Amino acid sequence: MAKAKRPKKVVIKPKKKGQKKVTFNKGGLHRSTNTPEGQKIPRWKIEKALAGGFGPKAKKQANMAEGMLKKGRQTAAKKRSRTKKSKK
């Protein structure tokens, strides 16, 4: 009998003094919303999860994805665009 694959734990270390480290399972929101890995989660599923339609755990996962993780991706994209402009 094959063992189920354990989700990979991701740890985000604090950048400033007084912040706590954040740990979460990679792909947790995909599993909670029944979206296949590798596919983008549709907006309506994220909104339903934020409203609590997939349960309290999915609500917390969606809240984190909307807030902290989305802000991190936006910051990274800004930094990438700055470096591309400076290379030209």
DRENTORKOL-3810 file (N, C-alpha, C; in nm, 4 decimals):
REM DRENTORKOL-3810
@n.u->0.0845; n.v->-0.1177; n.w->0.0000; ca.u->0.0000; ca.v->0.0000; ca.w->0.0000; c.u->0.0893; c.v->0.1244; c.w->0.0000
@n.u->0.0636; n.v->0.2163; n.w->-0.0908; ca.u->0.1449; ca.v->0.3373; ca.w->-0.1019; c.u->0.1015; c.v->0.4409; c.w->0.0018
@n.u->0.2015; n.v->0.5087; n.w->0.0566; ca.u->0.1717; ca.v->0.6142; ca.w->0.1536; c.u->0.1324; c.v->0.7414; c.w->0.0800
@n.u->0.0433; n.v->0.8162; n.w->0.1386; ca.u->0.0040; ca.v->0.9446; ca.w->0.0811; c.u->0.1178; c.v->1.0449; c.w->0.0986
@n.u->0.1369; n.v->1.1279; n.w->-0.0006; ca.u->0.2413; ca.v->1.2285; ca.w->0.0046; c.u->0.2045; c.v->1.3361; c.w->0.1058
@n.u->0.2969; n.v->1.3687; n.w->0.1930; ca.u->0.2718; ca.v->1.4739; ca.w->0.2916; c.u->0.2929; c.v->1.6092; c.w->0.2269
@n.u->0.2080; n.v->1.7059; n.w->0.2573; ca.u->0.2265; ca.v->1.8399; ca.w->0.2001; c.u->0.3539; c.v->1.9052; c.w->0.2514
@n.u->0.4168; n.v->1.9812; n.w->0.1639; ca.u->0.5406; ca.v->2.0483; ca.w->0.2003; c.u->0.5103; c.v->2.1694; c.w->0.2867
@n.u->0.5775; n.v->2.1778; n.w->0.4010; ca.u->0.5612; ca.v->2.2934; ca.w->0.4898; c.u->0.6492; c.v->2.4063; c.w->0.4396
@n.u->0.5925; n.v->2.5246; n.w->0.4329; ca.u->0.6652; ca.v->2.6439; ca.w->0.3920; c.u->0.6775; c.v->2.7342; c.w->0.5138
@n.u->0.7976; n.v->2.7873; n.w->0.5356; ca.u->0.8212; ca.v->2.8773; ca.w->0.6483; c.u->0.8686; c.v->3.0111; c.w->0.5929
@n.u->0.7992; n.v->3.1175; n.w->0.6285; ca.u->0.8402; ca.v->3.2525; ca.w->0.5909; c.u->0.8968; c.v->3.3174; c.w->0.7156
@n.u->1.0242; n.v->3.3518; n.w->0.7087; ca.u->1.0928; ca.v->3.4100; ca.w->0.8245; c.u->1.0592; c.v->3.5582; c.w->0.8365
@n.u->1.0572; n.v->3.6101; n.w->0.9600; ca.u->1.0269; ca.v->3.7522; ca.w->0.9799; c.u->1.1359; c.v->3.8420; c.w->0.9231
@n.u->1.0937; n.v->3.9552; n.w->0.8674; ca.u->1.1885; ca.v->4.0510; ca.w->0.8111; c.u->1.2204; c.v->4.1635; c.w->0.9084
@n.u->1.1308; n.v->4.1874; n.w->1.0031; ca.u->1.1496; ca.v->4.2948; ca.w->1.1005; c.u->1.1424; c.v->4.2376; c.w->1.2414
@n.u->1.2004; n.v->4.3083; n.w->1.3341; ca.u->1.1968; ca.v->4.2671; ca.w->1.4736; c.u->1.0524; c.v->4.2747; c.w->1.5241
@n.u->1.0115; n.v->4.1736; n.w->1.5978; ca.u->0.8772; ca.v->4.1717; ca.w->1.6540; c.u->0.7779; c.v->4.0915; c.w->1.5705
@n.u->0.8141; n.v->4.0556; n.w->1.4480; ca.u->0.7259; ca.v->3.9750; ca.w->1.3643; c.u->0.7460; c.v->3.8270; c.w->1.3963
@n.u->0.6417; n.v->3.7470; n.w->1.3742; ca.u->0.6513; ca.v->3.6034; ca.w->1.3966; c.u->0.6732; c.v->3.5339; c.w->1.2626
@n.u->0.7330; n.v->3.4153; n.w->1.2681; ca.u->0.7468; ca.v->3.3384; ca.w->1.1450; c.u->0.6114; c.v->3.2778; c.w->1.1101
@n.u->0.5899; n.v->3.2583; n.w->0.9811; ca.u->0.4631; ca.v->3.2055; ca.w->0.9326; c.u->0.4897; c.v->3.0703; c.w->0.8684
@n.u->0.4131; n.v->2.9685; n.w->0.9087; ca.u->0.4257; ca.v->2.8361; ca.w->0.8478; c.u->0.2906; c.v->2.7954; c.w->0.7900
@n.u->0.2947; n.v->2.7315; n.w->0.6730; ca.u->0.1724; ca.v->2.6823; ca.w->0.6114; c.u->0.2066; c.v->2.5683; c.w->0.5169
@n.u->0.1056; n.v->2.4903; n.w->0.4804; ca.u->0.1252; ca.v->2.3787; ca.w->0.3884; c.u->0.1071; c.v->2.4271; c.w->0.2453
@n.u->0.2044; n.v->2.3983; n.w->0.1621; ca.u->0.1983; ca.v->2.4391; ca.w->0.0229; c.u->0.0854; c.v->2.3620; c.w->-0.0463
@n.u->-0.0016; n.v->2.4339; n.w->-0.1154; ca.u->-0.1124; ca.v->2.3715; ca.w->-0.1872; c.u->-0.2342; c.v->2.3454; c.w->-0.1007
@n.u->-0.2356; n.v->2.3982; n.w->0.0206; ca.u->-0.3474; ca.v->2.3733; ca.w->0.1117; c.u->-0.4784; c.v->2.4313; c.w->0.0622
@n.u->-0.4747; n.v->2.5510; n.w->0.0060; ca.u->-0.5976; ca.v->2.6133; ca.w->-0.0443; c.u->-0.6478; c.v->2.5380; c.w->-0.1668
@n.u->-0.5582; n.v->2.4846; n.w->-0.2486; ca.u->-0.6008; ca.v->2.4042; ca.w->-0.3631; c.u->-0.6769; c.v->2.2804; c.w->-0.3148
@n.u->-0.6251; n.v->2.2135; n.w->-0.2125; ca.u->-0.6928; ca.v->2.0950; ca.w->-0.1605; c.u->-0.8264; c.v->2.1317; c.w->-0.0971
@n.u->-0.8315; n.v->2.2431; n.w->-0.0252; ca.u->-0.9553; ca.v->2.2831; ca.w->0.0423; c.u->-1.0653; c.v->2.3206; c.w->-0.0565
@n.u->-1.0274; n.v->2.3774; n.w->-0.1711; ca.u->-1.1263; ca.v->2.4201; ca.w->-0.2709; c.u->-1.1448; c.v->2.3175; c.w->-0.3824
@n.u->-1.0812; n.v->2.2008; n.w->-0.3679; ca.u->-1.0907; ca.v->2.0937; ca.w->-0.4683; c.u->-1.0472; c.v->2.1405; c.w->-0.6067
@n.u->-0.9406; n.v->2.2174; n.w->-0.6131; ca.u->-0.8830; ca.v->2.2635; ca.w->-0.7387; c.u->-0.7558; c.v->2.1826; c.w->-0.7626
@n.u->-0.7383; n.v->2.1258; n.w->-0.8836; ca.u->-0.6166; ca.v->2.0476; ca.w->-0.9101; c.u->-0.4903; c.v->2.1322; c.w->-0.8958
@n.u->-0.3834; n.v->2.0687; n.w->-0.8446; ca.u->-0.2554; ca.v->2.1373; ca.w->-0.8297; c.u->-0.2076; c.v->2.1837; c.w->-0.9676
@n.u->-0.1471; n.v->2.2993; n.w->-0.9723; ca.u->-0.0956; ca.v->2.3523; ca.w->-1.0981; c.u->-0.1946; c.v->2.4403; c.w->-1.1723
@n.u->-0.3221; n.v->2.4344; n.w->-1.1365; ca.u->-0.4218; ca.v->2.5211; ca.w->-1.1980; c.u->-0.4482; c.v->2.6404; c.w->-1.1069
@n.u->-0.4821; n.v->2.7521; n.w->-1.1696; ca.u->-0.5141; ca.v->2.8715; ca.w->-1.0920; c.u->-0.6520; c.v->2.8542; c.w->-1.0279
@n.u->-0.6637; n.v->2.8958; n.w->-0.9035; ca.u->-0.7919; ca.v->2.8857; ca.w->-0.8335; c.u->-0.8830; c.v->2.9951; c.w->-0.8881
@n.u->-1.0034; n.v->2.9591; n.w->-0.9356; ca.u->-1.0948; ca.v->3.0612; ca.w->-0.9885; c.u->-1.1337; c.v->3.1636; c.w->-0.8819
@n.u->-1.1571; n.v->3.2840; n.w->-0.9267; ca.u->-1.1900; ca.v->3.3944; ca.w->-0.8356; c.u->-1.3128; c.v->3.3631; c.w->-0.7503
@n.u->-1.4128; n.v->3.2979; n.w->-0.8108; ca.u->-1.5355; ca.v->3.2701; ca.w->-0.7356; c.u->-1.5104; c.v->3.1716; c.w->-0.6219
@n.u->-1.4138; n.v->3.0792; n.w->-0.6406; ca.u->-1.3820; ca.v->2.9851; ca.w->-0.5325; c.u->-1.3095; c.v->3.0558; c.w->-0.4186
@n.u->-1.2230; n.v->3.1509; n.w->-0.4522; ca.u->-1.1533; ca.v->3.2265; ca.w->-0.3481; c.u->-1.2543; c.v->3.3103; c.w->-0.2698
@n.u->-1.3482; n.v->3.3726; n.w->-0.3402; ca.u->-1.4511; ca.v->3.4527; ca.w->-0.2722; c.u->-1.5396; c.v->3.3654; c.w->-0.1839
@n.u->-1.5733; n.v->3.2449; n.w->-0.2335; ca.u->-1.6550; ca.v->3.1531; ca.w->-0.1537; c.u->-1.5777; c.v->3.1077; c.w->-0.0295
@n.u->-1.4473; n.v->3.0835; n.w->-0.0454; ca.u->-1.3648; ca.v->3.0438; ca.w->0.0691; c.u->-1.3538; c.v->3.1571; c.w->0.1701
@n.u->-1.3392; n.v->3.2817; n.w->0.1205; ca.u->-1.3332; ca.v->3.3973; ca.w->0.2112; c.u->-1.4633; c.v->3.4138; c.w->0.2891
@n.u->-1.5746; n.v->3.3743; n.w->0.2282; ca.u->-1.7037; ca.v->3.3836; ca.w->0.2952; c.u->-1.7277; c.v->3.2661; c.w->0.3903
@n.u->-1.6413; n.v->3.1644; n.w->0.3852; ca.u->-1.6554; ca.v->3.0494; ca.w->0.4734; c.u->-1.7296; c.v->2.9346; c.w->0.4096
@n.u->-1.7489; n.v->2.9369; n.w->0.2785; ca.u->-1.8238; ca.v->2.8329; ca.w->0.2094; c.u->-1.7534; c.v->2.6984; c.w->0.2046
@n.u->-1.6222; n.v->2.6945; n.w->0.2199; ca.u->-1.5467; ca.v->2.5699; ca.w->0.2206; c.u->-1.5011; c.v->2.5315; c.w->0.3604
@n.u->-1.5453; n.v->2.6049; n.w->0.4618; ca.u->-1.5097; ca.v->2.5736; ca.w->0.5994; c.u->-1.4152; c.v->2.6773; c.w->0.6591
@n.u->-1.3953; n.v->2.6712; n.w->0.7913; ca.u->-1.3128; ca.v->2.7724; ca.w->0.8589; c.u->-1.1650; c.v->2.7666; c.w->0.8214
@n.u->-1.1125; n.v->2.6470; n.w->0.7952; ca.u->-0.9712; ca.v->2.6355; ca.w->0.7586; c.u->-0.9470; c.v->2.7003; c.w->0.6217
@n.u->-1.0350; n.v->2.6740; n.w->0.5260; ca.u->-1.0215; ca.v->2.7330; ca.w->0.3924; c.u->-1.0376; c.v->2.8848; c.w->0.3991
@n.u->-1.1197; n.v->2.9322; n.w->0.4919; ca.u->-1.1384; ca.v->3.0765; ca.w->0.5087; c.u->-1.0073; c.v->3.1406; c.w->0.5524
@n.u->-0.9376; n.v->3.0783; n.w->0.6472; ca.u->-0.8087; ca.v->3.1307; ca.w->0.6927; c.u->-0.7040; c.v->3.1242; c.w->0.5821
@n.u->-0.7045; n.v->3.0137; n.w->0.5067; ca.u->-0.6084; ca.v->2.9982; ca.w->0.3975; c.u->-0.6308; c.v->3.1040; c.w->0.2897
@n.u->-0.7567; n.v->3.1287; n.w->0.2541; ca.u->-0.7885; ca.v->3.2284; ca.w->0.1517; c.u->-0.7542; c.v->3.3680; c.w->0.1990
@n.u->-0.7768; n.v->3.3947; n.w->0.3268; ca.u->-0.7440; ca.v->3.5253; ca.w->0.3830; c.u->-0.5937; c.v->3.5499; c.w->0.3751
@n.u->-0.5137; n.v->3.4470; n.w->0.4057; ca.u->-0.3691; ca.v->3.4615; ca.w->0.3990; c.u->-0.3235; c.v->3.4788; c.w->0.2531
@n.u->-0.3830; n.v->3.4028; n.w->0.1624; ca.u->-0.3460; ca.v->3.4127; ca.w->0.0210; c.u->-0.3805; c.v->3.5505; c.w->-0.0351
@n.u->-0.4922; n.v->3.6047; n.w->0.0053; ca.u->-0.5343; ca.v->3.7371; ca.w->-0.0430; c.u->-0.4493; c.v->3.8481; c.w->0.0159
@n.u->-0.4140; n.v->3.8348; n.w->0.1403; ca.u->-0.3410; ca.v->3.9416; ca.w->0.2081; c.u->-0.1919; c.v->3.9306; c.w->0.1934
@n.u->-0.1327; n.v->3.8474; n.w->0.2755; ca.u->0.0122; ca.v->3.8410; ca.w->0.2853; c.u->0.0789; c.v->3.7890; c.w->0.1580
@n.u->0.0331; n.v->3.6784; n.w->0.1035; ca.u->0.1002; ca.v->3.6200; ca.w->-0.0122; c.u->0.0836; c.v->3.7053; c.w->-0.1372
@n.u->-0.0345; n.v->3.7626; n.w->-0.1573; ca.u->-0.0577; ca.v->3.8475; ca.w->-0.2741; c.u->0.0299; c.v->3.9722; c.w->-0.2666
@n.u->0.0424; n.v->4.0305; n.w->-0.1494; ca.u->0.1263; ca.v->4.1502; ca.w->-0.1313; c.u->0.2720; c.v->4.1168; c.w->-0.1611
@n.u->0.3179; n.v->3.9984; n.w->-0.1205; ca.u->0.4546; ca.v->3.9564; ca.w->-0.1480; c.u->0.4804; c.v->3.9395; c.w->-0.2967
@n.u->0.3843; n.v->3.8844; n.w->-0.3693; ca.u->0.4003; ca.v->3.8684; ca.w->-0.5139; c.u->0.4039; c.v->4.0030; c.w->-0.5836
@n.u->0.3224; n.v->4.0976; n.w->-0.5370; ca.u->0.3212; ca.v->4.2315; ca.w->-0.5973; c.u->0.4551; c.v->4.3016; c.w->-0.5748
@n.u->0.5111; n.v->4.2885; n.w->-0.4554; ca.u->0.6395; ca.v->4.3500; ca.w->-0.4242; c.u->0.7488; c.v->4.2889; c.w->-0.5108
@n.u->0.7471; n.v->4.1566; n.w->-0.5258; ca.u->0.8473; ca.v->4.0884; ca.w->-0.6077; c.u->0.8363; c.v->4.1321; c.w->-0.7534
@n.u->0.7145; n.v->4.1493; n.w->-0.8030; ca.u->0.6954; ca.v->4.1912; ca.w->-0.9420; c.u->0.7494; c.v->4.3322; c.w->-0.9634
@n.u->0.7299; n.v->4.4204; n.w->-0.8650; ca.u->0.7823; ca.v->4.5570; ca.w->-0.8762; c.u->0.9341; c.v->4.5555; c.w->-0.8821
@n.u->0.9962; n.v->4.4720; n.w->-0.7986; ca.u->1.1425; ca.v->4.4640; ca.w->-0.7971; c.u->1.1950; c.v->4.4082; c.w->-0.9289
@n.u->1.1250; n.v->4.3098; n.w->-0.9854; ca.u->1.1671; ca.v->4.2542; ca.w->-1.1139; c.u->1.1585; c.v->4.3583; c.w->-1.2241
@n.u->1.0515; n.v->4.4378; n.w->-1.2250; ca.u->1.0353; ca.v->4.5383; ca.w->-1.3293; c.u->1.1411; c.v->4.6474; c.w->-1.3176
@n.u->1.1828; n.v->4.6796; n.w->-1.1948; ca.u->1.2878; ca.v->4.7796; ca.w->-1.1751; c.u->1.4213; c.v->4.7308; c.w->-1.2310
@n.u->1.4521; n.v->4.6046; n.w->-1.2080; ca.u->1.5803; ca.v->4.5524; ca.w->-1.2552; c.u->1.5819; c.v->4.5390; c.w->-1.4065
@n.u->1.4688; n.v->4.5096; n.w->-1.4682; ca.u->1.4620; ca.v->4.5010; ca.w->-1.6133; c.u->1.4847; c.v->4.6370; c.w->-1.6778
@n.u->1.4276; n.v->4.7412; n.w->-1.6154; ca.u->1.4429; ca.v->4.8769; ca.w->-1.6682; c.u->1.5881; c.v->4.9240; c.w->-1.6583
@n.u->1.6540; n.v->4.8857; n.w->-1.5494; ca.u->1.7912; ca.v->4.9316; ca.w->-1.5288; c.u->1.8901; c.v->4.8585; c.w->-1.6211
@n.u->1.8543; n.v->4.7396; n.w->-1.6693; ca.u->1.9408; ca.v->4.6639; ca.w->-1.7590; c.u->1.9390; c.v->4.7203; c.w->-1.9004
@n.u->1.8331; n.v->4.7876; n.w->-1.9378; ca.u->1.8190; ca.v->4.8390; ca.w->-2.0744; c.u->1.9090; c.v->4.9542; c.w->-2.1035
END
